[in-house]
């Protein structure tokens, strides 16, 4: 067995780890051994380190599939925590539904962007959570493990530690996080349905997503809750979490969301539906396993005022 002192040091390039691969990792792939030795990091993050040349075994860069047998000298340069200097804390009201030492559950209002980006470098949910919990400056993406579109309202979870973030990401990958949405869609959808269609970047319009054969697997379940003259209220349940998934899938099924500026109807004869200013989509339920205690938890968010008003108008129109 190689004599290789185990140590970790930190500098501006990141944390440097040197250790001997233990015998109980014999026969594992490099990425599997890394996951066992660095359990606070997600598998995708560790694979990224491999691709970036931050991992060496006996001084050599290896692919994720290479097997180890125990006794090899492993060196890892963990990248530094992202510099949050450009992601400044801002005092922005947050609808906090639940909080403990591991997670923060929020009811995001429509109109609030989640991550800073082109045209929205401040005033985002990320800026808000950094102000509320400064410890999040040391967690990648300020602990945000999934997102909602700017004009979608409802529940999101933020991890307050790296360990919690890794646990939640693994739940997302295992499809065990339960996310249910309310949506008002055009037309008369069936009582229930399932859309299983891969989603990827639109082949010619790069700002849009689309159902494409080369896309990533995506599955959405929906159930009818209430019918109106030219629209319906449905509950959508995500199996996967692709960008714009419900919006793309419901449009693909022939029932685009009311108010959707990207995937919705270009013309609508119903003035009530035509006047709604955003996609009528609300994440009303979130369920997950607590990353530390393992307890099954769930939260509900009330329907926001604008969506409640839309439903009220549609019911009155039907009654008339």
Residue pairs with C-beta under 8 A, 6 or more apart in sequence:
1 20
1 23
1 70
1 71
2 20
2 58
2 71
2 72
2 73
3 20
4 18
4 19
4 20
4 73
4 74
5 18
6 18
6 19
6 20
7 17
7 18
7 19
8 15
8 16
8 17
8 18
9 15
9 16
10 16
12 80
13 77
13 79
13 80
14 54
14 77
14 78
14 79
14 80
15 77
15 78
15 80
16 75
16 76
16 77
16 78
17 74
17 75
17 76
17 77
17 78
18 73
18 74
18 75
18 76
19 37
19 74
20 71
20 72
20 73
20 74
21 33
21 37
21 57
21 68
21 70
21 71
21 72
21 73
21 74
22 70
23 70
23 71
24 70
25 32
25 33
25 36
25 37
25 68
25 70
26 68
26 69
26 70
27 67
27 68
27 69
28 36
28 67
28 68
29 64
29 65
29 66
29 67
29 68
30 50
30 55
30 57
30 62
30 63
30 64
30 65
30 66
30 67
30 68
31 43
31 46
31 47
31 50
31 64
31 65
33 68
33 74
34 41
34 46
34 49
34 50
34 55
34 76
35 41
35 43
35 46
37 74
38 46
38 76
39 166
40 162
40 163
40 166
41 162
41 166
42 165
42 166
42 169
42 170
42 173
43 170
43 173
44 169
45 140
45 166
46 55
47 64
49 55
49 76
49 77
49 78
49 79
50 61
50 62
50 63
50 64
52 79
53 61
54 76
54 77
54 78
54 79
55 61
55 62
55 74
55 75
55 76
55 77
56 62
56 74
56 75
56 76
57 66
57 68
57 72
57 73
57 74
58 72
58 73
59 73
59 75
81 137
81 138
81 139
81 140
82 140
82 141
84 130
84 137
84 142
86 116
86 121
87 116
87 126
87 127
87 130
87 137
87 142
88 122
88 127
88 130
89 127
89 130
89 131
89 134
89 137
90 122
90 123
90 127
90 128
90 130
90 131
91 128
91 131
92 112
92 123
92 125
92 127
92 128
92 131
93 128
94 106
94 125
94 128
94 129
94 132
95 106
95 107
95 108
95 109
96 104
96 105
96 106
96 107
96 132
97 105
97 106
97 107
97 155
97 299
97 301
98 104
98 105
98 297
98 299
99 105
101 160
101 161
101 292
102 159
102 160
102 161
102 163
102 164
102 290
102 291
102 292
103 157
103 158
103 159
103 160
103 164
103 168
103 290
103 291
104 129
104 132
104 133
104 143
104 157
104 158
104 160
105 155
105 156
105 157
105 158
105 286
105 299
106 125
106 129
106 155
106 156
106 157
106 158
107 153
107 154
107 155
107 301
108 114
108 125
108 148
108 152
108 153
108 154
108 155
108 156
108 283
109 153
109 304
110 150
110 151
110 152
110 153
110 278
110 304
110 306
111 150
111 151
111 278
112 124
112 125
112 128
112 150
113 120
113 123
113 124
113 125
113 150
114 124
114 125
114 126
114 144
114 147
114 148
114 150
114 156
115 124
115 125
115 126
115 141
115 144
115 147
116 122
116 124
116 126
116 127
120 150
125 144
125 156
126 141
126 142
126 144
129 136
129 142
129 143
129 144
129 158
130 136
130 137
130 142
133 143
133 160
135 160
135 161
136 142
136 143
136 158
136 160
138 162
139 159
139 160
139 161
139 162
139 165
140 162
140 165
142 158
143 158
143 159
143 160
143 161
143 164
143 165
144 156
144 158
145 157
145 158
145 159
145 165
145 168
145 169
145 172
146 156
146 157
146 172
146 177
146 241
147 156
148 154
148 156
148 283
149 244
149 247
149 279
149 281
151 278
151 279
151 281
152 279
152 281
152 282
152 283
153 281
153 282
153 283
153 301
153 304
153 307
154 181
154 281
154 282
154 283
154 284
154 301
155 179
155 283
155 284
155 285
155 286
155 299
155 301
156 283
156 286
157 168
157 286
157 288
159 165
159 167
159 168
159 291
163 291
163 292
164 291
164 292
167 291
167 292
168 177
168 288
168 291
171 177
171 288
171 289
171 291
172 241
175 239
175 240
176 288
176 289
177 286
177 287
177 288
178 237
178 285
178 286
178 287
178 288
178 298
179 237
179 238
179 241
179 283
179 285
179 286
179 287
180 235
180 236
180 237
180 238
180 283
180 284
180 285
180 286
181 235
181 236
181 237
181 238
181 246
181 281
181 282
181 283
181 284
182 225
182 233
182 234
182 235
182 236
182 281
182 282
182 284
182 303
182 307
183 222
183 233
183 234
183 235
183 236
183 246
183 250
183 257
183 280
183 281
183 282
184 231
184 232
184 233
184 234
184 257
184 258
184 259
184 273
184 276
184 280
184 307
184 310
184 311
184 314
185 231
185 232
185 234
185 250
185 255
185 256
185 257
185 258
185 280
186 230
186 231
186 255
186 256
186 257
186 258
186 264
186 265
186 268
186 273
187 230
187 231
187 232
187 254
187 255
188 227
188 232
189 222
189 224
189 232
189 234
189 253
189 255
190 224
191 223
191 224
192 221
192 222
192 223
192 224
193 221
193 222
193 223
193 253
194 219
194 220
194 221
194 222
195 218
195 219
195 220
195 221
195 222
195 249
195 250
195 252
195 253
196 218
196 219
197 211
197 218
197 249
197 252
198 211
198 212
198 213
198 214
198 215
198 216
198 217
198 218
199 209
199 210
199 211
199 212
199 215
199 216
199 218
199 242
199 243
199 244
199 245
199 248
199 249
200 209
200 210
200 212
200 214
200 215
200 216
201 208
201 209
201 210
201 212
201 215
202 208
202 209
202 210
202 212
203 210
203 212
207 262
208 244
208 262
208 263
209 242
209 243
209 244
209 248
210 248
211 248
211 249
211 252
215 242
216 240
216 242
217 240
218 239
218 240
218 242
218 245
218 248
218 249
219 238
219 239
219 240
220 236
220 237
220 238
220 239
220 245
220 246
220 249
220 250
221 236
221 237
221 239
222 234
222 235
222 236
222 237
222 250
222 253
223 234
223 235
223 237
224 232
224 233
224 234
225 232
225 233
225 234
225 235
226 232
226 233
226 311
228 314
228 315
228 317
228 318
229 270
229 314
229 317
229 318
230 268
230 269
230 270
230 273
231 258
231 270
231 273
231 314
232 255
233 311
234 250
234 255
236 246
236 250
238 245
238 246
242 248
244 262
244 263
246 257
246 281
247 256
247 257
247 260
247 262
247 263
247 279
247 281
248 263
250 256
250 257
250 263
251 257
251 260
251 263
251 264
256 263
256 264
256 265
257 263
257 264
257 279
257 280
257 281
258 264
258 268
258 273
258 276
258 279
258 280
258 310
259 273
259 276
259 277
259 278
259 279
259 280
260 279
260 280
261 278
261 279
264 279
268 274
272 310
272 313
272 314
272 317
276 306
276 310
277 306
278 306
280 307
280 310
282 301
282 303
282 304
282 307
283 301
284 300
284 301
284 302
284 303
285 298
285 299
285 300
285 301
286 298
286 299
286 301
287 296
287 297
287 298
287 299
288 296
288 297
288 298
289 295
289 296
289 297
290 296
290 297
303 311
